Amino acid sequence: MITTVTGKNQITIPAKLASQLEIQPGTRLDWSLGQNGVLIVRPLPSRGELARQAAGMGRSWLPEGVDPVADLIEERSRDEAAEGQP
């Protein structure tokens, strides 16, 4: 596949590659120069994907049966009850 660089240093990613790599408007690309002048580009995960990957990462360090989110919700409920809020 061949593309042409525009006067503003822009390129069009061939539709077949964009589809295979799930590249869409807003996708960030990481560009680097490899050996022998080979241009390397790789799509970076979206912020949503990074958040999904990070979700629950620390759970392996928690003792079994500990749920800090449930503890926080319970604490907030107690605080609201103490302040007379429903």
Secondary structure in CASP SS format (residue, H / E / C, confidence):
PFRMAT SS
TARGET T0000
AUTHOR 0000-0000-0000
METHOD secondary structure of the structure
MODEL  1
M C 1.00
I C 1.00
T C 1.00
T C 1.00
V C 1.00
T C 1.00
G C 1.00
K C 1.00
N C 1.00
Q C 1.00
I C 1.00
T C 1.00
I C 1.00
P C 1.00
A H 1.00
K H 1.00
L H 1.00
A H 1.00
S H 1.00
Q H 1.00
L C 1.00
E C 1.00
I C 1.00
Q C 1.00
P C 1.00
G C 1.00
T C 1.00
R C 1.00
L E 1.00
D E 1.00
W E 1.00
S E 1.00
L E 1.00
G C 1.00
Q H 1.00
N H 1.00
G H 1.00
V C 1.00
L E 1.00
I E 1.00
V E 1.00
R E 1.00
P E 1.00
L C 1.00
P C 1.00
S C 1.00
R H 1.00
G H 1.00
E H 1.00
L H 1.00
A H 1.00
R H 1.00
Q H 1.00
A H 1.00
A C 1.00
G C 1.00
M H 1.00
G H 1.00
R H 1.00
S H 1.00
W H 1.00
L C 1.00
P C 1.00
E C 1.00
G C 1.00
V C 1.00
D C 1.00
P H 1.00
V H 1.00
A H 1.00
D H 1.00
L H 1.00
I H 1.00
E H 1.00
E H 1.00
R H 1.00
S H 1.00
R H 1.00
D H 1.00
E H 1.00
A H 1.00
A H 1.00
E C 1.00
G C 1.00
Q C 1.00
P C 1.00
END
